[in-house]
Amino acid sequence: MDYEKALLDLKNGVIDEINVEPTDFPRFQKAWSDFPFQNTVRGIAHRAGKVTYQRAK
């Protein structure tokens, strides 16, 4: 998955959420650290290391 595009799509309301599995987290983290609008997205942690990212309200 292209997490840079997914984060922008999430910010802009194109998609509702991004689901990140523990094995994909390092790739997501790279995109997240470069994402200038971190305050527009919130993460919800689940069991087994899964995280769902949604637009902050």
DOROVEX-130848 format. One line per 3 residues: number of its first residue (from 0); for each residue x, y negated, z negated of C-alpha. Coordinates in steps of 0.1 Angstrom, whole numbers, plus 5000, padded with zeros to 4 digits. Each point is the difference from the previous one (the first is absolute). Example, Ala and Ser with C-alpha at 12.3 -4.5 7.8 and 13.67 -1.06 7.14 Angstrom:
<kolros>
0 = 5123:5045:4922  5014:4966:5007
</kolros>
This chain:
<kolros>
0 = 5000:5000:5000  5011:4965:5007  4997:4985:4965
3 = 5009:4965:5011  4971:4999:5024  4978:5018:4975
6 = 5007:4973:4973  4992:4972:5024  4968:5018:5011
9 = 4991:5004:4964  5006:4963:4992  4980:4989:5030
12 = 4971:5024:4993  5004:5022:5030  5003:5031:4977
15 = 4986:5005:4965  5029:5019:4984  5033:5018:5004
18 = 5006:5033:4984  5036:5008:4992  5012:5035:4990
21 = 5031:5004:4978  5020:5013:5029  4993:4969:5021
24 = 5005:4975:4972  5037:4992:5009  4989:4989:5035
27 = 4971:4980:4985  5023:4984:4975  5022:4986:5027
30 = 4971:4984:5018  4986:4988:4967  5032:4983:4989
33 = 5000:4980:5033  4963:4992:4999  4996:4962:4992
36 = 4964:5003:4988  5003:5025:4971  4975:4980:4979
39 = 4973:5008:5026  5002:5038:4994  4996:5021:4969
42 = 5010:5036:4993  4980:5026:4982  5020:5029:4986
45 = 4985:5035:5001  5012:5033:4987  5029:5018:5016
48 = 5016:4967:5011  4974:4990:5026  4993:4963:5003
51 = 4972:4982:5018  5005:4964:5011  4971:4977:5005
54 = 4995:4963:5006  5000:4981:4968  4967:4983:4992
</kolros>
